[in-house]
Amino acid sequence: MSEREYAKSIIDIIPEEQLSNVIEYMMNISDEEYDEEKFKLVSEHILNKYHKAFEELAK
């Protein structure tokens, strides 16, 4: 399992009501080397999780 897959699996088990706190924490970790990767992981997860809702909004 790659680090990316591991991180995604951790995000997947976070309860919905805590997800925004975890994402905020991850985005605030100051490590410029990984900022783009963190953003990509979090945004991909959100897009996948809320894909149907985004489709409905687009209608």
N, C-alpha and C positions, 0 to 999 in steps of 0.2 A: 504494500500500500504506500503510495507516494505521500509526501507531506500535504499536498493539496487535497488528496482524497481523505486523509486523516482529518484535516481541518474542516472539510465539508461534512464529514460524518459527525463531528462534534456539534457543528451548527445545527444539523438536522435533528439532534435529540434535545435541543434547547426548547423549553416550553414557550409557546407563542407570546405569552405575556412578559417574558424576560428577554425576548429576542432583541428588542430595541436597545436595552441596556448593554447587552453583549456586543452588539454591533458598534455602539458608541464607544465602548471600551477598546475594542479592537482598532477602530479608526484613530483613537487618540494615542495609541502606543507610538512613541516617536522613534521610528527607525526608517529613515528616508529610503533606504535601500529596498525595503519591501512595501512601500506605500502603494505602488501601482498594483502589485500582486494582491495586497489586502483588499483594495478597492474592487479589483476584478472578482475575487472570491465572493465578497459580500454581495456585490451587485448581481452576479450570476445566480447566487442562491435566492435572492429576493425575486428576481425575474422568474426563476423556475417555480418558486413557491406560490407566487401570485399571478402566474401567467393567465389563468382564466379571468381573474378580476381585471387585469389590464386589457384583455380582449373585450370584455364587456364595456369598459370605459371608452374604448376606441370606437364602439358602435354608435 
